[in-house]
Amino acid sequence: MQSNMLNFITDTPSSDTKRLLLQQKHETLVFKNLSGQQLARFIAPKQGWTAWDLWQVRQQLPPHWFTQGAKAYLGEALIGSTAIKDVL
């Protein structure tokens, strides 16, 4: 199912999402289209990624990414997608 926004696993906090974020917090944040082509990459902040940091980046993304489909990764870990089922 396609969404009109990019959903992050941190949108619904849980012990699993907190653990994943702690493990991956110094990894590069990469956005890819649904074909796997890199759209953008962001180096982790010095303190590592927080849910707030991820939210702030998401607010700056071009709206057409949401309608065309995109996925977000911290390192190799899938942490966000416009396809809701990918991150639940």
TANORSUL-V167944 format. One record per pair of residues at least 12 apart in sequence whose ideal C-beta (glycine too) atoms are under 8 Angstrom apart, sorted by sequence separation. I is the first residue (numbers start at 1). J is the second residue. D is the distance in Angstrom with one decimal. If there is no record, write none. Layout:
i j d
I J D
I J D
This chain:
i j d
9 21 8.0
29 41 6.8
30 42 7.9
70 82 5.5
71 83 7.7
28 41 5.5
29 42 4.3
69 82 4.9
28 42 6.8
69 83 6.8
28 43 5.8
29 44 7.0
42 57 6.0
71 86 6.7
28 44 6.5
66 82 5.5
27 44 6.3
65 82 7.6
26 44 4.9
54 72 7.9
25 44 6.6
29 49 6.7
40 61 7.7
26 48 5.0
27 49 7.8
58 80 7.6
25 48 3.1
26 49 7.8
25 49 4.8
24 49 7.3
25 50 7.6
29 54 7.3
49 74 6.5
54 79 7.5
39 65 6.5
54 80 7.5
21 49 6.5
29 57 6.6
21 50 7.5
21 51 6.9
31 61 7.2
39 70 6.3
33 65 7.6
31 65 7.1
34 68 7.5
33 68 6.4
34 69 4.0
33 69 6.4
34 70 7.2
33 70 5.8
34 71 7.1
13 51 7.1
32 70 6.7
33 71 8.0
31 70 5.5
32 71 5.3
31 71 7.2
10 51 3.9
31 72 5.4
32 73 7.0
30 72 7.2
31 73 7.9
8 51 7.5
29 72 6.6
30 73 4.8
10 54 5.8
29 73 7.3
30 74 8.0
10 55 7.8
29 74 5.8
8 54 5.3
28 74 7.5
8 55 7.5
27 74 4.4
28 75 6.9
27 75 3.3
25 74 7.5
34 83 7.8
8 58 6.8
24 74 3.9
27 77 7.4
24 75 5.3
6 58 5.7
21 74 7.6
24 77 5.1
20 74 8.0
23 77 7.8
6 61 6.7
24 79 7.3
20 77 6.2
21 79 7.8
6 65 7.0
20 79 7.1
6 66 6.0
5 66 5.4
4 66 5.4
3 66 7.1
4 67 6.7
6 70 5.9
8 72 6.6
6 72 6.3
2 69 6.3
10 79 7.3
9 79 5.2
8 79 5.7
9 80 6.8
8 80 4.1
7 80 6.0
6 80 5.3
7 81 6.4
6 81 6.9
7 82 7.3
6 82 5.4
5 82 7.0
7 84 5.9
4 82 7.8
9 87 5.2
3 82 5.0
8 87 7.1
2 82 5.8
3 83 7.2
7 87 5.4
2 83 6.1
3 84 5.3
1 83 6.5
1 84 5.3
1 85 6.1
